[in-house]
C-alpha cells in the first residue's frame, strides 16, 4: 500500500513513517501543502494522511483541491489538533473520509488506514455466481436459491471448476485433469461424482444448471441449453 503523509511536525511525520513502514507500507512524507498537493495529484496513492495546519496551502483547501480540481477519489484521513465539532464538519465538507484528532494512537491510525484503503480499493469478491447459485472461494460456502448446499472436498473442487468456467463446454479430459491432474481414476469416477453433484445442486430445484453436452462434455449455465 502506498501512503502519502502531509504533516509539517517532523516528529509526528517520522513516527507515522516508521510505524506504517514497519507494517510494509510505502510512505512518502512532505511537510508543505504545495508539495503535498503536487504529489497527491501526480501519484496514485492508496490513502492520504493530511494535517490541517500546513505551510503553503492549508489542509482544508488542499483537500478541496484534491477533490474538486484534481477529481481524485483517493481516501483522505485528516489528522489534526483541531478538535472542535465545527472543525470536523469543515473537514468532512472539504472531502475528507475520516478525521482523527491529536494526540492519537498509532495503532488506531493504522487500523483506520487499513479500513479506508480496503473500503475504497475494494477487497476482491470471493463469490462466484451462476444464476441463483453462489460459491464462496474463501468460506467454501455453496448456496442456491437461499438454500445451503453441503459438498465434500471432491465435489467442491468440481463445482469450483465449473463456476470458474461458466456458460462454456468443459471437456471430460479437461475436467479430469483439473481435479486429478496426471492420475485420473477410472472412467466411471467422474460420472459418479457428477451424478452426486446433480443430486444436490439441481434435483431440489426447478431448473437444472449442470448440463451434458453430448459428445463434447459438460456445461454449467443458467441460460437455455438445448444440447442436452
ZIBELLIN-V991269 format. One record per residue. N is the residue number from 1. RES is the residue in one letter. PSI is psi in degrees with one decimal (none if undefined). Layout:
BEGIN
n=N res=RES psi=PSI
n=N res=RES psi=PSI
END
This chain:
BEGIN
n=1 res=X psi=136.9
n=2 res=X psi=122.7
n=3 res=X psi=136.3
n=4 res=X psi=122.8
n=5 res=X psi=117.1
n=6 res=X psi=96.6
n=7 res=X psi=123.0
n=8 res=X psi=-12.2
n=9 res=X psi=108.1
n=10 res=X psi=-37.3
n=11 res=X psi=-40.0
n=12 res=X psi=-44.9
n=13 res=X psi=-41.1
n=14 res=X psi=-39.7
n=15 res=X psi=-44.2
n=16 res=X psi=-44.0
n=17 res=X psi=-47.4
n=18 res=X psi=-41.2
n=19 res=X psi=-50.3
n=20 res=X psi=-32.8
n=21 res=X psi=-37.5
n=22 res=X psi=-20.8
n=23 res=X psi=-0.4
n=24 res=X psi=6.5
n=25 res=X psi=150.6
n=26 res=X psi=123.0
n=27 res=X psi=129.6
n=28 res=X psi=136.6
n=29 res=X psi=136.2
n=30 res=X psi=149.8
n=31 res=X psi=10.7
n=32 res=X psi=133.9
n=33 res=X psi=-41.4
n=34 res=X psi=-43.6
n=35 res=X psi=-39.3
n=36 res=X psi=-42.6
n=37 res=X psi=-43.1
n=38 res=X psi=-46.0
n=39 res=X psi=-42.1
n=40 res=X psi=-34.0
n=41 res=X psi=-13.1
n=42 res=X psi=-15.3
n=43 res=X psi=139.8
n=44 res=X psi=106.1
n=45 res=X psi=155.9
n=46 res=X psi=-26.0
n=47 res=X psi=151.0
n=48 res=X psi=129.2
n=49 res=X psi=119.5
n=50 res=X psi=122.1
n=51 res=X psi=158.5
n=52 res=X psi=-37.4
n=53 res=X psi=85.8
n=54 res=X psi=146.4
n=55 res=X psi=150.6
n=56 res=X psi=-69.7
n=57 res=X psi=128.2
n=58 res=X psi=149.1
n=59 res=X psi=-37.6
n=60 res=X psi=-46.1
n=61 res=X psi=-40.4
n=62 res=X psi=-44.8
n=63 res=X psi=-43.9
n=64 res=X psi=-40.3
n=65 res=X psi=-39.1
n=66 res=X psi=-41.8
n=67 res=X psi=-53.2
n=68 res=X psi=-40.9
n=69 res=X psi=-49.9
n=70 res=X psi=-14.8
n=71 res=X psi=34.5
n=72 res=X psi=135.1
n=73 res=X psi=17.6
n=74 res=X psi=137.1
n=75 res=X psi=137.8
n=76 res=X psi=124.3
n=77 res=X psi=115.1
n=78 res=X psi=130.9
n=79 res=X psi=110.0
n=80 res=X psi=163.6
n=81 res=X psi=-9.3
n=82 res=X psi=107.5
n=83 res=X psi=10.2
n=84 res=X psi=153.4
n=85 res=X psi=-40.7
n=86 res=X psi=-35.8
n=87 res=X psi=-43.4
n=88 res=X psi=-42.5
n=89 res=X psi=-40.6
n=90 res=X psi=-38.8
n=91 res=X psi=-47.5
n=92 res=X psi=-36.3
n=93 res=X psi=-28.4
n=94 res=X psi=-11.9
n=95 res=X psi=5.4
n=96 res=X psi=153.5
n=97 res=X psi=-19.3
n=98 res=X psi=160.6
n=99 res=X psi=119.7
n=100 res=X psi=143.8
n=101 res=X psi=149.7
n=102 res=X psi=146.4
n=103 res=X psi=157.4
n=104 res=X psi=166.0
n=105 res=X psi=125.9
n=106 res=X psi=-35.9
n=107 res=X psi=-41.0
n=108 res=X psi=-40.9
n=109 res=X psi=-45.2
n=110 res=X psi=-38.2
n=111 res=X psi=-41.9
n=112 res=X psi=-39.0
n=113 res=X psi=-44.9
n=114 res=X psi=-46.9
n=115 res=X psi=-45.7
n=116 res=X psi=-44.2
n=117 res=X psi=-43.6
n=118 res=X psi=-37.4
n=119 res=X psi=-40.5
n=120 res=X psi=-43.6
n=121 res=X psi=-15.3
n=122 res=X psi=135.8
n=123 res=X psi=130.2
n=124 res=X psi=129.9
n=125 res=X psi=124.8
n=126 res=X psi=4.1
n=127 res=X psi=132.3
n=128 res=X psi=135.9
n=129 res=X psi=133.6
n=130 res=X psi=109.3
n=131 res=X psi=-128.6
n=132 res=X psi=14.9
n=133 res=X psi=130.3
n=134 res=X psi=134.8
n=135 res=X psi=126.8
n=136 res=X psi=115.7
n=137 res=X psi=-15.9
n=138 res=X psi=-49.4
n=139 res=X psi=-10.5
n=140 res=X psi=23.0
n=141 res=X psi=136.1
n=142 res=X psi=126.0
n=143 res=X psi=135.3
n=144 res=X psi=127.5
n=145 res=X psi=32.8
n=146 res=X psi=-2.2
n=147 res=X psi=126.3
n=148 res=X psi=137.4
n=149 res=X psi=126.5
n=150 res=X psi=122.8
n=151 res=X psi=138.7
n=152 res=X psi=167.5
n=153 res=X psi=-39.7
n=154 res=X psi=-45.3
n=155 res=X psi=-35.0
n=156 res=X psi=-41.8
n=157 res=X psi=-40.0
n=158 res=X psi=-45.3
n=159 res=X psi=-40.5
n=160 res=X psi=-41.2
n=161 res=X psi=-41.6
n=162 res=X psi=-42.1
n=163 res=X psi=-28.0
n=164 res=X psi=-9.4
n=165 res=X psi=58.1
n=166 res=X psi=154.1
n=167 res=X psi=15.7
n=168 res=X psi=155.7
n=169 res=X psi=126.1
n=170 res=X psi=118.4
n=171 res=X psi=151.9
n=172 res=X psi=-45.9
n=173 res=X psi=-38.4
n=174 res=X psi=-43.9
n=175 res=X psi=-41.3
n=176 res=X psi=-40.7
n=177 res=X psi=-38.5
n=178 res=X psi=-32.2
n=179 res=X psi=-42.8
n=180 res=X psi=0.3
n=181 res=X psi=-127.6
n=182 res=X psi=-0.4
n=183 res=X psi=64.4
n=184 res=X psi=149.1
n=185 res=X psi=-166.1
n=186 res=X psi=165.5
n=187 res=X psi=-20.9
n=188 res=X psi=-14.2
n=189 res=X psi=-47.0
n=190 res=X psi=-42.0
n=191 res=X psi=-39.9
n=192 res=X psi=-44.4
n=193 res=X psi=-42.0
n=194 res=X psi=-35.3
n=195 res=X psi=-44.8
n=196 res=X psi=-38.4
n=197 res=X psi=-42.2
n=198 res=X psi=-34.0
n=199 res=X psi=-36.5
n=200 res=X psi=-27.4
n=201 res=X psi=-33.1
n=202 res=X psi=-44.7
n=203 res=X psi=-40.3
n=204 res=X psi=-2.5
n=205 res=X psi=163.1
n=206 res=X psi=-32.1
n=207 res=X psi=126.4
n=208 res=X psi=147.8
n=209 res=X psi=-30.4
n=210 res=X psi=119.2
n=211 res=X psi=147.0
n=212 res=X psi=126.1
n=213 res=X psi=99.5
n=214 res=X psi=129.9
n=215 res=X psi=-4.0
n=216 res=X psi=-49.7
n=217 res=X psi=-133.5
n=218 res=X psi=158.1
n=219 res=X psi=133.1
n=220 res=X psi=116.4
n=221 res=X psi=151.4
n=222 res=X psi=7.6
n=223 res=X psi=169.8
n=224 res=X psi=129.9
n=225 res=X psi=107.7
n=226 res=X psi=5.3
n=227 res=X psi=-9.2
n=228 res=X psi=none
END
